[in-house]
Each structure stands twice: as structure tokens, then as C-alpha cells.
Amino acid sequence: MGQEVGQAGRYLAQSFRLMVGVPDYGTYLKHMAATHPDQAPMSYEDFFRERQQARYGARTGRCC
């Protein structure tokens, strides 16, 4: 039961990070290792910048 509570806590923390727009670098690294082992993953700084651009960069002509 302790492991289930810990897992639920991790999912909850990840959900909160996604709600406020903080990208999950650990998940990205796991994805890259599993599906793109031949490619070098981005640094945390590059990853964060890319995620911010994807989230906020496409808003043109809108104030909110």
C-alpha cells in the first residue's frame, strides 16, 4: 500500500507541474532513451526553452 501512495503522489505532483506549465524533464529523458536512443537529448535549459516556446510562442493576435 505504501508504494501505491507514493506512486499516486508522483502522479499528482506531475499533474500539478503540467497545470502550471512546468515541463517534466525526467519523462522527456525516459522517452528519448526508449524511442530515440540514437539521438542525444536536449539539455534541461534547451528543453525548458523549447517547451516555453511551444506553450507561449504561438499566441499571436491574442491578449489572453
N, C-alpha and C positions, 0 to 999 in steps of 0.2 A: 504494500500500500504506500510506503514511503516513496518508492520510485515513481508511482503514478502521480503523487502530489508534486514531486519535483518536475516531472515532465509537463504537467499542467501549468506549473509556474513558468517554465521556459516558454511554452506556447503563449501564455498570457503576456509575458514580457515582450516577446516578438511582435505580438499583435499591437501592443501599445507603441512600440517603436515604429511600426508601419503606419499607424494612425497619425503620428506627429511628423512623419516624413523622414525618420532616421533609417537609412538603409542598413541591411544586415549583411555585413562583410563576410562573416563566417559561412553563411548559407551560400553566398556567391563563390567562395573558395571551394566549398564542397561540390557545387555544381560544376565548376571549371575542372576540378580533378576527375570527376566522374564522367563528364561528357565531352570535355575538350582537353585531354591530357597532353596533347601536342602543343597547346598554346600556353604562354606564360600569363598568369592572371595579372590584372591591374594592381598597382599599389593601392593602399587604403585611400590615399589622397586623390588619386585619379578616379577610383571607384566612386568616392563621395561626390566629387565634382561632376562626374557623368550622371549620377543619379539626381543631383540637384538640377542639372540642366534638363534632364528628361522630365522632371516634375514641374519646373517653373519656366523653362525656356520657351515652351511652345505657346505661352499665353500672349497672343498679340491682339490688340484691339479690345482688350477687356480690362476693366479696372478692378474686378473682384474675382 
